[in-house]
Amino acid sequence: MATVAKYLGDGSRFYNGVPAKDLTEEEFEALPDEAKATLAATPPEGVKPLYRLSASAPKEAAAAERRVEKATAEETAPTPPPPAATTTEAKK
């Protein structure tokens, strides 16, 4: 199977949950969305990237990043208050 994420590190740095090695398509697909989004993200200035993604990986990583953003937005959305309670006593 073809390599879709080439590991560029020397083993001293890693991303939690991501093997510090070249990743095949099967291994990349098995990663959680958060890990795929991390691999696709541009590192801060002056920090060397740990992986170089093949042409097919960025599309899936971008889709994973959108799913992570959507899930995060849903988690932080305010919960509407419950409807006001009514009683027959209050109506009399």
N, C-alpha and C positions, 0 to 999 in steps of 0.2 A: 504494500500500500504506500502511496506517495506521502512525502512529508509536506504538511501544510503550515507548520509553525517551526521555523528553524531556531534552535536555542543559540543565542549569541553570548551568553554569560560564561563565567569561569567557575561557577558553582558557589561563589561567595555571596551571591544575591539570588533571591527567588521570590515568587509570589505564592502565598499560602494556597494550597489546594491544587497547584499546577506543577507537574513534574519538571524538574530542571534538566530537560533533554529535548531533542527534536520530537515533535508530536505528529503522529499520523492523522489522517482525516478521521479515523475511528476514535482515536484518543481525544482529538479536538472536539468532536461532536459530543463526547461523553462529559465534557466539562460543564459545570453549572454556568448559567448565563452571566453571573457576576465575573467569573474567571475569564470568559470569552471577551467581555467588555474591557476588562483590565488589559488583556493582551493587545486589544485593538487601540487602546488609548495611547496618545502621544505622551511620552515621559516629560517631566519638567526640564527646562533648559539646563544643559550641562550634565544631564543624566543619560547614560547610554541605554538604549532599549535592550531588553532581555531576549526578545523574540522578533523575528522578521516573518511576517505572514505571507503565504503564497496568495496568488490572485483569487482563489476561491474562498479563503478564510475571512477576509475583511467583510464580505457581504453577510456571512453568518454572524460575525462578531458585531457588526452594526445592528443587525436585527436583535441580537441578544441585548445590546446596550439599550435599545428602545424598550424591550420588555422589562429590563431592570428599572428604567426611568418610570415607566407606567406603574409598575408594582410599588415603587417608592412613593409616587404621587398618590396612589390609592391608599397607602398606609398612613400618609400624613393628612389626608383630606379630613376636614372636620366632620364629626358625626352630628347629624341633626338632632335636636332635642326631641324627647318623646312627646307625643300629643298630650295636651292638657287633660287631666282626669276630670270627668264630669260625674256628678252624682245626682240622683233624683232629689236628694235633700236640697242641693244648691238651686235647683230649678223651682222649688216651691216658694 
